[in-house]
């Protein structure tokens, strides 16, 4: 999905939280061949700053830099996750919040 929207100005960033092991996170990145930046919140400061208490926590930020929507957790069905993300991206690109 990153490749599909990259040229439209959409950015993806993933941050691995403190309660997930670093090794498991690296394995996930490799297994799913994530092609966008994946960082680590080793000291938990990012999670505290954004109030992350569950994962995934997905933040949709408009072109103006303001938070448009936050989604905590995800459905079990990978297709539903993909469809939800794609719907929200298309809405943002269309100028909707």
N, C-alpha and C positions, 0 to 999 in steps of 0.2 A: 504494500500500500504506500509505503514511503516513496518508492520509485514513481508511482502513479501521480502523486501530488507534489513532488519536489519542485518541478518546473513551474508550478502554479503558486509558489511562494509559501507552501505549507512546510513547517518544520516539525520534526519529531525529536523528542529527547526522552530518554528513560533514565530513571535513577533507582538504583538498587538500595533497598532499605536495610537498616542495621540488623533486623531480625532474620533476614535471609542470608544464608552463608555465601561468602564470596565465590567459592568453588561452584556451588549450584547455579549462581547467577551467570558465571562464565559459561557453564555447560549449556544453559538456556540460550544464551546469545549465539553460541556456536551451532546448537541444534536447529534453531529457527533462522539462522543466518541473518540476524538483524543487521541492517546496513545503515543504521542511524546511531548517533552517539548514545552510549550507555555509561553512566557514571555510578559512583558508589557514595552513599551517605554514611560514611564510616563512623562519624561521631553523632549522627542523629540530628544535627542542626537543621538540615533541610526539612526533614519530617516535622520537626517542632515548628519551624517557621510557617509551613503550609498546613499544619494541623492534620498530618497524615497518620491515621490510626489503623488503617486497613489497606490492603493492596488487592488489586491495583487501585490507585487513585488517579483518575484521568482529568486533566485540566484542559479546557478549550479556551484559547485566548485569541481575541480578535486582532485585526490588523492594527488597531489603536493601542494594543498592549494590555487591554482590560480583560479581566476574566468574564467569559460569557456563560460558561457552564462548568460544573464539576460533577463527576460521576465517581462514586465510591463503590468498589467491588465490580464484579462482572458476572454475567450469566455463565453457566457451565458450557454451553454450546459455543464453540469457536465461531461458527457462522453467525450467530447472533452478536457476538462481540464485533466481528468484522463489519457487519451490516450497520450496527449502531455507530461505530466510529465513522464509517463512510457517510452515513446520513448526516452526522453533525458537521463533518468537514464540508460537504456539499452545501449545507445551510450557511456555514460561515463564508464560503467562497461567493455565495450568492448575495452576501451582504446582510444576511439575517443573523440575529443573535439568539 
